[in-house]
Amino acid sequence: MTTMSSLASLPPELLCRIFELLPDFSTLNALTLTSRLFRSIWLTHSHRIAPYITPRVISHLTEAEKLATAQENDEARVQHPSLSQQQQRHLRLISRLGRLLHNAHLASLVCDSFARACAAKHDPWCRFTRLSPVDSRRPELRRVFYRLWLLVLMSWPQRRNSLKNRALHELDKLRDLMQFINRYRNDDDLEEPRTFRDVYDAGLDFREDKWVEVCDEVFSSGGNLCVDMWFR
């Protein structure tokens, strides 16, 4: 008996458990392409399987989920009346997973660019070089970027309340990242806009009015910029 036929003979509950243990969605997709049964397991039990795989792929999932929910609330939901409820639920899940992965890719682009700028010793703006290595702070950078992006999607009263209730060290982190975005988004003589053009092409434009508005609100929220706060 082959490995494939052995797997196919397992009950659905065990197959679901195997799917839940997969390391990422690329592996899951490859597995579903090998058999109609495996594709059916994924289509039928995707809402059970996805929560196990997603935390292995998306860092700072709580912040990522909040951002994805805000984006969904900001968009009209497309209805598919010809599909069953199970099929519609699966499509919504696939759409959300795609959004989470896309946002994570954009966050990585921005934060990698920020980290490189901070590591450049010739950069007079950045004081990270005299502190601990910025590479160790990339996960924290992603978390703060998710929170900054979420602010952009909020209404003005929501943003005001959110900034009012944040701790000073959190505000300083938001300002540091926003200052970096402001400096690099409009300077064509610097190397880093190359990375931001990749971000623009992927659908996120820091030149939009809402990013400018959030920048003004973040910087007017009180307190001083303090890069040292990143290393507390």
N, C-alpha and C positions, 0 to 999 in steps of 0.2 A: 504494500500500500504506500503510495507516495505521500510526501508531507502535505501537499495541497488537499488530497482526498482525506487525509487524517484530520486536518483542520475542519474540512467541510462536514465531517461526521460529528463534530462537537455540537452540543446544544447551544442555542442562541445566547444563553446567559454566560457561558464560558467564552464564547466568541466576543461578546461585549467586553468582558474583562480583559481579553487580549488587546482589544482596540484601546481600552482605557490606559494600558501600559505603554502605548507607543510614544516615542520621544517627541514627535512633532507632526504637524499636519501634512508635510510633504511625504513622510513615511505612510501616513494614513491614506493619502490619495493614491500612492503607488499600490498599496494593498487592495484598495477598492477596485482598481483597474484590472486585477488579476482574476476576478470571479464575480459573477452576478450575485451570488450569495453574499459575498463580502460587501458589495455595493448596497444590497438590500439591508444588511445589518446596519450600515452607516446611515442610510436614509431613514430607517425606522427608529433607530436609537441614538440619533445624533445629539439630542439634548441631554442624554445620559453620558455620552462619551466625551463630548467637547469640554465640559468643565474639568475633566482630569488632565487633558492635554494642554489647554490654554495657559495655565500657570507656568508650564515648562517653557513656553515660547515667549510669553509677554511678561516683562519685568514690571514691577509696580502695578499690578493688575487692578488694584482698587482705583487708583487715579485714572488708569486707562479706561476702565469701565465707565467711570463718571463722565469722562470726555466723550466717549462713544454715545452714551445716553443723551447728552446735551446735543450732539450733532444730529441724532435721530429725531429728537424733539423739534429741531430747527428745520427739519425737512418733512415734506408730505410723504406719508406711507403709501406705497404703490400696492394696489389691490390686484389679486389674480383670482377672479370669481370662478374660472374654469378649473382650478386646482382644488384638491381636497384640503381639509384643515391641516392634516399632517404634512402635506406637501408645502402649504403656505408657511407653516411653522418652520419647516426645514429651510426654506428659502430665506426667511428672516434670520435664522441662525447663521447661514452661510454669509449673508450680507453683513451681519455684525462681526463675524470672524474676519472677513475681508477688511472691514473698517479698522478693527483693532490692529491687524497686521500692518496695514498701510500707515496708520498713525505711529506705530512703533518704528517703522522704517524712517519716517520723517523725523521723529525724535532722535533717532540714532545719527542721522545726517547732521542735524543742528548741533547736537551735543558733542559729536566728534570734532566738528569745526571749532566749537567753543574751546574744547580741550586743547586742540592744536594751537590756537591763538594764545591761550594761557601759558602753554609750554614754550612759546617763542621768547627767548631771552631778550631779543631786540625790541620787543613790544613794550613801550613805556606805559601803556594803559594797565597792563596786567601785573598784579603783585603775587600771583600764585607761585611763581618760580622760587620765591624765598620761603614757601611753606611746603607742606607735604605734597608728594607727586599728584598731579591733577588726574592722572589715569585712574587712580583709586577712587575718584569722586564721580566717575561717569554715571554709575547708577543713580546717584543723588541728582546729578544734572538732569537726567531723564525725568525723574519724579517732579522736579521743579518746573521743567518745561511743560509737562502735562498740566500742571496747575496753572501755569501762565496761559496756556492755550485755552483752558476752561474759562478763565476770566474773560477772554476775548468773546466767547459765546454768550456770556451773561448779559442781561440788561443792565443799564446804568445803576438802578437801585440795588440790584443783586451784587454787582461789583463793589459798590460803596460799602455794603454791609460785610462782604467777604474780606475786603482789605482792612476794614475797621477792626475785625475780630482776629486778625492774624498776629502772631507774635513778631517782635521786632526782627529776630534773626531770620524768620521766614520772609519778611518784607525785603530784607537786605539781599537775600538770595534771588528773589524775583527781580530786584533792581539790577543786580549784576548781570543776569542773563538778558534782561531787556536792554541794558546799556550796550551789551555786545551786539545784539541784533540791530540796534539803532546805528551803531558805528559802521557795521559792515554791509548793511543792506544797500546803501546808496553810494559806496565808494568803489568805483570801478578800477582804481589803481591798486587795490589790495588783492591778494590771492584768494582769500576766502569767499568772495562773491561767487566764485566758480561752484562752490558747494551750495550756496543759496540758490543759484540758478537751477540746480538739480531739485531743490525743494520747490521752487516755483513751478517747474515742469510737472512735479508730482501733485500740484494743486494747492499749495500753501504759499500765499503771497504776503510777506511782511510789509509791503508797501500799501496795503489796503488801509482805508480810513480807520477801521475798527482796531487794528493793531496800533496805529498812531494814538488813538484815543486811550487805549489801555496803557500805553507807555506814559502818557501825561498823568493818568490817574495813579499809576504805580509810583511815579516819582514825586507826586504831590501828597502821598499818603503819610509823610512824616518820617523822621529819622534820617540817618546818614548812610551812604554806601559803606559797607564794611566787608571786604572780601574775607577777612579773618573768620567771619561767622560761618563760612563753609566748613571750617576745620574744628569746630567745637565738638 
